[in-house]
C-alpha cells in the first residue's frame, strides 16, 4: 500500500476520564442495551480488562462508568 506502519501508541500519562466523559460512555451504552446488560458488560470489562491492565486511565474509566450504572 506504500504507507509505512507507525507506532500509534500515545503516552498520555495518567490521563483521567472526567465524570462527563464517563456519563457519556454510559449513555451510549444505554442507547443499545438495557441497563442490566450494560452493567453485565462493564462488569466483564472490569474483570477481564481493568483488573489486568497496567493502563491506570483505562482501568479507572471502566470502573467509573460501571459505578454510574449501579
C-alpha positions in Angstrom: 0.0 0.0 0.0 3.0 2.3 0.2 2.3 3.5 3.7 4.8 2.9 6.4 3.4 1.4 9.6 3.8 3.7 12.5 3.6 3.1 16.2 0.3 4.9 17.0 0.6 4.4 20.8 0.5 7.8 22.5 1.8 8.1 26.0 -0.8 10.3 27.6 0.4 9.7 31.1 -2.2 9.4 33.8 -4.9 11.0 31.7 -8.1 10.7 33.8 -11.6 10.2 32.4 -13.8 13.0 33.5 -17.3 12.5 35.1 -18.8 14.0 32.0 -17.0 11.6 29.7 -17.9 8.6 31.8 -21.6 9.6 31.8 -21.4 10.0 28.0 -19.9 6.5 27.7 -22.8 5.2 29.8 -25.4 7.0 27.8 -24.1 5.5 24.6 -24.2 2.0 26.1 -27.8 2.6 27.2 -28.8 3.5 23.6 -28.1 0.0 22.5 -28.8 -2.2 25.5 -30.7 -2.4 28.8 -29.1 -1.1 32.0 -28.9 -4.7 33.2 -27.0 -5.8 30.1 -24.7 -2.7 30.2 -23.9 -3.5 33.8 -23.0 -7.1 32.9 -20.8 -5.9 30.0 -19.0 -3.4 32.2 -18.6 -5.9 35.0 -17.0 -8.3 32.5 -14.8 -5.5 31.2 -13.7 -4.7 34.7 -12.8 -8.3 35.4 -11.2 -9.1 32.1 -9.6 -5.8 31.2 -9.4 -3.3 34.1 -8.1 -5.9 36.6 -5.3 -6.9 34.2 -4.2 -3.8 32.5 -1.3 -1.5 33.5 -3.2 1.4 32.0 -4.5 3.2 35.0 -6.7 5.6 32.9 -8.4 2.7 31.2 -8.9 0.9 34.4 -10.4 3.9 36.1 -12.6 4.7 33.1 -14.2 1.3 33.1 -14.7 1.3 36.9 -16.1 4.8 36.9 -18.6 4.1 34.1 -19.7 0.8 35.8 -20.2 2.6 39.1 -22.6 5.1 37.4 -24.8 2.1 36.4 -25.1 0.8 40.0 
